[in-house]
Structure formats: structure tokens, C-alpha cells
Amino acid sequence: MSNFLKKNPGVRVEIKGYADELGPEDYNMKLSENRAKSVYDILVASGVDASRLSYKGYGEDTSANKSSADARQMARRASFEVK
């Protein structure tokens, strides 16, 4: 993503953090925010202008299939929305 952003200076990105459903909802909200901020910090440290980035934690990923450990692992992620 860092290389893509450096090659495309007009692009802005929102980093979205998610968590699985295990644990209290308020904890998962903070966890998802921290997850997104970690990605933001890495991109800024790699030379991407912070003004082109935003981040937000969305808490528990309600779209994830919660029936297996593998599905819960997939819910613990950060994703990018290119703007």
C-alpha cells in the first residue's frame, strides 16, 4: 500500500479496523481503532503524507461467519478504502 500511495499522489485512503466478536463490545471497538492506527502509523513512517490517510475502528465485524476459529481470525483485520 505504501508503494501504491507513493506512485499515486492524488489518492486518499481510509484505514478500517475490525475485531472479532469475542470480548466486550467496548474493548473490541478500542482494539479495532488501535489496529487501524497501527497501520496508519506504519504508512506514515514509510513516508506517506498523513494528510492523505484517515483511520477508524469499526468494532466487531458483523459480516464475518462466527462459527469457526478461522472465521474469527479473518474478522481481526484492517482494510483499505481508496478514495
C-alpha positions in Angstrom: 0.0 0.0 0.0 2.9 2.4 0.8 4.3 2.0 -2.7 0.9 2.4 -4.3 0.3 5.6 -2.4 3.7 7.0 -3.3 3.1 6.3 -7.0 -0.4 7.8 -6.9 -0.2 11.1 -5.0 -3.8 12.1 -5.6 -5.2 9.1 -3.8 -6.5 9.2 -0.3 -7.2 6.1 1.9 -9.3 5.3 4.9 -7.9 2.5 7.0 -10.7 0.5 8.6 -10.0 -1.7 11.7 -12.2 -4.6 12.7 -12.3 -7.2 15.6 -14.0 -10.5 16.1 -17.0 -10.9 18.4 -15.1 -12.3 21.4 -14.8 -10.0 24.3 -16.8 -6.9 25.4 -18.1 -4.6 22.7 -16.3 -1.5 24.1 -13.0 -3.4 24.2 -13.4 -4.6 20.6 -14.1 -1.0 19.5 -10.9 0.2 21.0 -9.0 -2.8 19.7 -10.2 -2.2 16.1 -9.3 1.5 16.4 -5.8 0.6 17.6 -5.4 -1.9 14.8 -6.3 0.8 12.2 -4.0 3.3 13.9 -1.1 0.8 13.8 -1.4 0.5 10.0 -1.7 4.3 9.8 1.5 4.8 11.8 3.4 2.3 9.6 2.3 4.1 6.4 3.3 7.5 7.8 6.7 6.1 9.0 7.2 4.7 5.4 6.9 8.3 4.0 3.2 8.6 3.1 1.8 12.0 3.9 -0.5 11.8 6.9 -2.9 14.2 5.3 -3.8 11.5 2.7 -4.7 9.0 5.4 -7.5 8.6 7.9 -8.3 5.7 10.1 -11.3 4.4 12.1 -12.2 1.4 14.2 -15.5 -0.2 13.4 -15.5 -2.7 16.3 -16.8 -6.2 15.7 -17.1 -7.4 12.1 -20.7 -8.3 11.8 -20.3 -9.7 8.3 -18.0 -12.5 9.5 -19.1 -16.0 9.9 -18.6 -16.6 13.6 -18.8 -20.4 13.5 -15.1 -21.2 13.5 -11.8 -20.0 14.8 -10.6 -19.5 11.2 -13.6 -17.2 10.5 -13.0 -15.2 13.7 -9.3 -14.8 12.6 -10.4 -13.4 9.3 -12.6 -10.8 11.2 -9.5 -9.5 13.0 -8.2 -7.2 10.3 -7.6 -3.8 8.8 -8.8 -3.0 5.3 -8.3 0.0 3.0 -10.9 2.1 1.3 -9.4 4.0 -1.6 -10.9 7.4 -2.2 
